[in-house]
Amino acid sequence: MVRTARPSDVYRLPPAPAEASSIHPPSPQPAKPRRRPPAWMAVAGVLALVLVIAGLVRGTTMANTGDAGLVDVVSEDQAIAALALYDAQAATMQRLRDKAAIYENPGPPEAVRIAASGSQRVQQALDDARALPNPDTRAAAYYNAGGHSRVVGQLVGVTQLAEAIALLSATHDSLYGGAGSIPLPEAYDRINNLLASRRGLPEPLALWGQALLEQMEDRNRAQQAATGRQASQRVWAATVRSLRPAAVRPLAAYLQTLPSVTIEGLRGHPVAGPGLRRLEQR
């Protein structure tokens, strides 16, 4: 029988590999000594890590507070000056309205003090605001509004009115009450000067002053003097109730352009805060 070739006869298997123990691996190369990084590199790495963490925290904080960020100090200074000017006017006018009953204790001299100090405060706030360099356009529109100078003039006029009432009232009390704080010869000269200069003196006060002069000349003018005194109360009350701060709309328009973070910061400011609250209560 003829022997048939097998696949193993045709395709010979490769010789078996040598035993692992007979193979000698190459000798390992000696390791190079590692160099330690300089100390400054370690410090720099720590600092970089701190900055990265701080940046992540800041980013998270800003994301949680909406448009929160650093306040523009220049813009904030302009807003403080604007609100200081508004508050100087509004606060003075409120105090004068609270003193609408001018003869209530402590009487007309207190009205003089409120009006005089208020006019000075408004003028100073106006000067400070207009002295700021490179103001925002809307802020400048408020600072430079002509109404502010008119308000200063009105408060000066109110001061003069209060001074006239104080003089006439003291003279009236000396003549009819015996408790006046001014000697009659001095009162006579001062009332003469008041009537000569007029200084915008309302007619009821001019008639009151004339009656007092004639009374000091030994002419009975008690009824005319009493009428003048009553009229002075009405004139004063009407005057102080007519006072209004200047340029409120331009101020509101300017404040609406400021970011909320600036507005919130102004609420706690000792000067701007009261002005902002008064404005919001209008």
Secondary structure, DSSP 8 states (H G I E B T S, - for coil): ------HHHHS--------GGG----------------HHHHHHHHHHHHHHHHHHHHHHHHHHTTT-----HHHHHHHHHHHHHHHHHHHHHHHHHHT-STTSTT-HHHHHHHHHHHHHHHHHHHHHHHTSSS--HHHHHHHT-THHHHHHHHHHHHHHHHHHHHHHHHHHHHHHTS--SS-HHHHHHHHHHHHHH-TT--HHHHHHHHHHHHHHTT---HHHHHHHHHHHHHHHHHHHHT---S-HHHHHHHHTTS-HHHHHHHHT-TTHHHHHHHHHH-
